[in-house]
Amino acid sequence: MQPDWTVSTARWWHMPGITRLIRQSRRRRPDGVPVAREALLWTPFWSPSVGLVQSVWGSQVPGVPAASSHVVEARGRVVGLGQSRSRGDARQWEVTFLAIEPGEAVGATAGFPDRRAMHLLGRLCDAATERGAERIFALVRDDGAGHAILRQLSFALVTRELAFLLPASVAPSDDALAAVASLEGVRRQERADAFGVYQLYRVTTPPVVQLAEARRPQSWDLPRRAFGALPRLARVAHGRRWVVTRDDQIVAWAHLAIARRGPHQLSLMVAPSAADLAVPLVTLALDAARRARVAPVVASIRDHQWPEHEALTDSGFRPHETNLIMMKQLALAVPSARRHLLPAMERVVS
């Protein structure tokens, strides 16, 4: 029996239905209370509307990673939306948004999730494969319904990401700022520091996670300054990065993404041998965040980063949510090999 719904590439005539679906979907509130009609998967700092424009536009928008959007249609009505984009590396993509209109689930019996969501996620994986991706990632809440859908599509757990929230009313103390002022070796990150930060990543990250992410030193390059009106429309205005060096080696790194609206985003890496640098580094980032714009700060760390975990707790952060970083290895398409295989066989046979 053929289903009464189909999955297709998003087009301009789907815009009204997609807009309605995005408005119905919500993120979890900062206090952790679940909300009605919550999206199955929604990557932080991702705008489904901007991703949709990028997907249906005829040519690549400068300064914006390539994106792909697919919809689920039932009797001419858009009931689902899935989006994915490149992670800055053509070999790696990530699922950024996945939502199904609330209502009666299709095929969600005997512990299996909604077939519409599974088919939509599968189409996103196929689209990434067609664009040369080798693996696709997804960031989903540990207690969310999207976890079961990813497992059905053979996504494997890479690691857990812990999100901590600091309200806007909390400010660093004078003693903490004095400790930052006396900190030696701290400076703003330069373009030549990318390899040093990569070495710090190798020291602080388990080998299994390194193998799954397959990062390169270019992952920590400073972003190039973009021009035009598009950066002004982005949610994240700019970022600040710091490194701390000891014995000519980078032992600590921090990245503060300053947002024009919403909470700022903080990322940290501290070597276990320099655990005493974690608290001053967090204080430095919080002071810079308050100088830019008074807003809450969300810090994201991995579950194996114990110095950062203790530093965030001591600085007033409280646990917000736990996300799972999941990855699926995609099939590789080798068109050149297929093109030359048949002629070679014909010559041997003849």
For each residue, the residues with C-beta under 8 A, 3 or more apart:
1:
2:
3: 6 106 115
4: 74 75
5: 72 73 74 79 106 116
6: 3 72 73
7: 70 71 72 73 80 116 119 120 123
8: 11 70 71 73
9: 55 68 69 70 71
10: 14 18 52 55 56 69 70 71 81
11: 8 14 56
12: 15 56
13:
14: 10 11 17 18 71 73 78
15: 12 18 19 52
16: 19 20
17: 14 20 21 71 77 78
18: 10 14 15 21 22 48 52 69 71 78 81
19: 15 16 22 23 49
20: 16 17 23 24 78
21: 17 18 24 25 78 79 80 81 99 101
22: 18 19 25 48 49 81 99
23: 19 20
24: 20 21 37 99 101 102
25: 21 22 37 38 39 42 99
26: 35 36 37 38 39
27: 35 38 39 42
28: 32 33 34 35 38 141 321
29: 32 33 35
30: 165 263 296 320
31:
32: 28 29 320 321
33: 28 29
34: 28 38
35: 26 27 28 29 38
36: 26 102
37: 24 25 26 102
38: 25 26 27 28 34 35 144
39: 25 26 27 42 97 98 99
40: 98 99 100 117 140 144 145 146 149
41: 95 96 97 98 99 138 139 140 144 146
42: 25 27 39 46 48 96 97 98 99
43: 46 94 95 96 97 139
44: 139 265 298 300
45: 235 236 257 259 265
46: 42 43 51 83 96 97
47: 50 51 235
48: 18 22 42 51 52 81 83 96 97
49: 19 22 52 53
50: 47 53 54 64 233
51: 46 47 48 54 55 67 69 83 85 96 97
52: 10 15 18 48 49 55 56 69 83
53: 49 50 56 57 61
54: 50 51 57 61 64 66 67 85
55: 9 10 51 52 67 68 69 83
56: 10 11 12 52 53 69
57: 53 54 60 61
58:
59:
60: 57 64 66
61: 53 54 57 64 230
62: 226 228 230
63: 226 228 230 231
64: 50 54 60 61 67 230
65: 85 86 87 88
66: 54 60 85 86 131
67: 51 54 55 64 83 84 85 86 96
68: 9 55 83 84 85 124 127 128 131
69: 9 10 18 51 52 55 56 81 82 83
70: 7 8 9 10 81 82 83 120 123 124 127
71: 7 8 9 10 14 17 18 78 80 81 82
72: 5 6 7 78 79 80 81 100 116 119 120
73: 5 6 7 8 14 76 77 78 79
74: 4 5 77 79
75: 4
76: 73
77: 17 73 74
78: 14 17 18 20 21 71 72 73 81 101
79: 5 21 72 73 74 100 101 103 116
80: 7 21 71 72 99 100 101 116 117 120
81: 10 18 21 22 48 69 70 71 72 78 97 98 99 120
82: 69 70 71 95 97 98 99 120 121 123 124
83: 46 48 51 52 55 67 68 69 70 95 96 97 98 124
84: 67 68 93 94 95 96 124 127 128 136
85: 51 54 65 66 67 68 93 94 96
86: 65 66 67 89 90 92 93 131 133
87: 65 92 93 94 137
88: 65 92 219
89: 86 92 216 219
90: 86 131 132 133
91: 132 133 134 135 214
92: 86 87 88 89 133 134 135 136 137 214
93: 84 85 86 87 128 131 133 135 136 137
94: 43 84 85 87 136 137 138 139
95: 41 43 82 83 84 98 121 124 136 137 138
96: 41 42 43 46 48 51 67 83 84 85
97: 39 41 42 43 46 48 51 81 82 83
98: 39 40 41 42 81 82 83 95 117 120 121 124 146 149
99: 21 22 24 25 39 40 41 42 80 81 82
100: 40 72 79 80 114 116 117 120
101: 21 24 78 79 80
102: 24 36 37
103: 79
104:
105: 108 113 114
106: 3 5 114 115 116
107: 112 114 115 116
108: 105 112 113 114 115
109: 112
110:
111:
112: 107 108 109 115 152
113: 105 108 117 118 145 148 149 152
114: 100 105 106 107 108 117 118 149
115: 3 106 107 108 112 118 119
116: 5 7 72 79 80 100 106 107 119 120
117: 40 80 98 100 113 114 120 121 146 149
118: 113 114 115 121 122 149 152 153
119: 7 72 115 116 122 123
120: 7 70 72 80 81 82 98 100 116 117 123 124
121: 82 95 98 117 118 124 125 149 150 153
122: 118 119 125 126 153
123: 7 70 82 119 120 126 127
124: 68 70 82 83 84 95 98 120 121 127 128 136
125: 121 122 128 129 136 153 328 330
126: 122 123 129 130
127: 68 70 84 123 124 130 131
128: 68 84 93 124 125 131 133 136 330
129: 125 126 132 133 330 331 333
130: 126 127 333
131: 66 68 86 90 93 127 128
132: 90 91 129 333
133: 86 90 91 92 93 128 129 136 330
134: 91 92 329 330 332
135: 91 92 93 212 214 327 328 329 330
136: 84 92 93 94 95 124 125 128 133 327 328 330
137: 87 92 93 94 95 158 325 326 327
138: 41 94 95 146 150 155 325 326 327 328
139: 41 43 44 94 161 323 324 325 326
140: 40 41 144 146 147 150 323 324 326
141: 28 144 146 147 321 322 323 324
142: 147 160 321 322 323 324
143: 147 322
144: 38 40 41 140 141 147
145: 40 113 148 149
146: 40 41 98 117 138 140 141 149 150
147: 140 141 142 143 144 150 151 324 326
148: 113 145 151 152
149: 40 98 113 114 117 118 121 145 146 152 153
150: 121 138 140 146 147 153 155 326 328
151: 147 148 154 155
152: 112 113 118 148 149
153: 118 121 122 125 149 150 328
154: 151 328
155: 138 150 151 326 327 328
156: 212 326 327 328
157: 160 324 325 326
158: 137 208 209 212 213 325 326 327
159: 206 209 302 303 304 325
160: 142 157 302 303 322 323 324 325
161: 139 300 301 302 303 322 323 324 325
162: 300 301 302 303 309 319 322 323
163: 298 299 300 319 320 321 322 323
164: 298 299 300 301 312 313 317 318 319 320
165: 30 263 296 297 298 299 317 318 319 320
166: 170 286 296 297 298 299 315 316 317 318
167: 170 296
168: 294 295 296
169:
170: 166 167 316
171: 286 290
172: 176 177 283 286 287 290 315
173: 176 177
174: 177 178
175: 178 179
176: 172 173 179 180 279 280 283 315
177: 172 173 174 180 181 283 287
178: 174 175 181 182
179: 175 176 182 183 279 280 283
180: 176 177 183 186 280 283 284 287
181: 177 178
182: 178 179
183: 179 180 186 244 277 280 284
184:
185: 244 245 246
186: 180 183 242 243 244 252 280 281 284
187: 190 242 243 244 245
188: 240 241 242 243
189: 193 197 222 241 242 243 253
190: 187 193 222
191: 194 221 222
192: 195
193: 189 190 196 197 220 243 250
194: 191 197 198 217 218 219 220 221 222
195: 192 198 199 217
196: 193 199 200 243 245 249 250
197: 189 193 194 200 201 217 220 243 250 253 269
198: 194 195 201 202 215 216 217 219 220
199: 195 196 202 203 249 250
200: 196 197 203 204 250 251 252 253 269 271
201: 197 198 204 205 210 215 220 269
202: 198 199 205 210
203: 199 200 271 272
204: 200 201 269 270 271 272 304 305
205: 201 202 209 210 302 304
206: 159 209 210 304
207: 210 211
208: 158 211 212
209: 158 159 205 206 212 213 302 304
210: 201 202 205 206 207 213 214 215
211: 207 208 214
212: 135 156 158 208 209 327
213: 158 209 210 327
214: 91 92 135 210 211
215: 198 201 210 219
216: 89 198 219
217: 194 195 197 198 220 221
218: 194 221
219: 88 89 194 198 215 216
220: 193 194 197 198 201 217 253
221: 191 194 217 218
222: 189 190 191 194 241
223: 226 239
224:
225:
226: 62 63 223 230 231
227: 231
228: 62 63 231
229: 232 233
230: 61 62 63 64 226 233 234
231: 63 226 227 228 234 237
232: 229
233: 50 229 230
234: 230 231 237 260
235: 45 47 259 260 261 262
236: 45 239 257 258 259 260 265
237: 231 234 258 259 260
238: 258
239: 223 236 255 256 257 258
240: 188 255 256 258 285 288
241: 188 189 222 253 254 255 256
242: 186 187 188 189 253 254 281 284 285
243: 186 187 188 189 193 196 197 250 252 253
244: 183 185 186 187 250 251 252 253 274 277 281
245: 185 187 196 248 249 250 251
246: 185 249 251 274
247:
248: 245
249: 196 199 245 246
250: 193 196 197 199 200 243 244 245 253
251: 200 244 245 246 270 271 273 274 277
252: 186 200 243 244 268 269 270 271 274 277 278 281
253: 189 197 200 220 241 242 243 244 250 268 269 270
254: 241 242 266 267 268 269 281 282 284 285
255: 239 240 241 266 267 268
256: 239 240 241 264 265 266 285 288 289
257: 45 236 239 264 265 266 267
258: 236 237 238 239 240 264 288 289 292 293
259: 45 235 236 237 262 263 264 265 293 295
260: 234 235 236 237 293
261: 235
262: 235 259 295
263: 30 165 259 295 296 297 298
264: 256 257 258 259 289 292 293 295 296 297 298
265: 44 45 236 256 257 259 297 298 299 300
266: 254 255 256 257 282 285 289 297 298 299 300
267: 254 255 257 299 300 301
268: 252 253 254 255 278 281 282 299 301 305 308 311
269: 197 200 201 204 252 253 254 305 308
270: 204 251 252 253 274 275 277 278 281 305 307 308 311
271: 200 203 204 251 252 274 275
272: 203 204 275 306 307
273: 251
274: 244 246 251 252 270 271 277
275: 270 271 272 278 307 310
276: 279 280
277: 183 244 251 252 270 274 280 281
278: 252 268 270 275 281 282 307 308 310 311
279: 176 179 276 282 283 311 314 315
280: 176 179 180 183 186 276 277 283 284
281: 186 242 244 252 254 268 270 277 278 284 285 311
282: 254 266 268 278 279 285 286 299 311 312 315
283: 172 176 177 179 180 279 280 286 287 315
284: 180 183 186 242 254 280 281 287 288
285: 240 242 254 256 266 281 282 288 289 297
286: 166 171 172 282 283 289 290 297 315
287: 172 177 180 283 284 290 291
288: 240 256 258 284 285 291 292
289: 256 258 264 266 285 286 292 293 295 297
290: 171 172 286 287 294
291: 287 288
292: 258 264 288 289
293: 258 259 260 264 289
294: 168 290
295: 168 259 262 263 264 289
296: 30 165 166 167 168 263 264
297: 165 166 263 264 265 266 285 286 289 317
298: 44 163 164 165 166 263 264 265 266 320
299: 163 164 165 166 265 266 267 268 282 308 312 317
300: 44 161 162 163 164 265 266 267
301: 161 162 164 267 268 305 308 309 312
302: 159 160 161 162 205 209 305
303: 159 160 161 162
304: 159 204 205 206 209
305: 204 268 269 270 301 302 308 309
306: 272 309 310
307: 270 272 275 278 310 311
308: 268 269 270 278 299 301 305 311 312
309: 162 301 305 306 312 313
310: 275 278 306 307 313 314
311: 268 270 278 279 281 282 307 308 314 315
312: 164 282 299 301 308 309 315 317
313: 164 309 310 317
314: 279 310 311
315: 166 172 176 279 282 283 286 311 312
316: 166 170
317: 164 165 166 297 299 312 313
318: 164 165 166
319: 162 163 164 165 322
320: 30 32 163 164 165 298
321: 28 32 141 142 163
322: 141 142 143 160 161 162 163 319
323: 139 140 141 142 160 161 162 163
324: 139 140 141 142 147 157 160 161
325: 137 138 139 157 158 159 160 161
326: 137 138 139 140 147 150 155 156 157 158
327: 135 136 137 138 155 156 158 212 213
328: 125 135 136 138 150 153 154 155 156
329: 134 135
330: 125 128 129 133 134 135 136
331: 129
332: 134
333: 129 130 132
334: 337 338
335: 338 339
336: 339 340
337: 334 340 341
338: 334 335 341 342
339: 335 336 342
340: 336 337 343 344
341: 337 338 344 345
342: 338 339 345 346
343: 340 346 347
344: 340 341 347 348
345: 341 342 348 349
346: 342 343 349 350
347: 343 344 350
348: 344 345
349: 345 346
350: 346 347
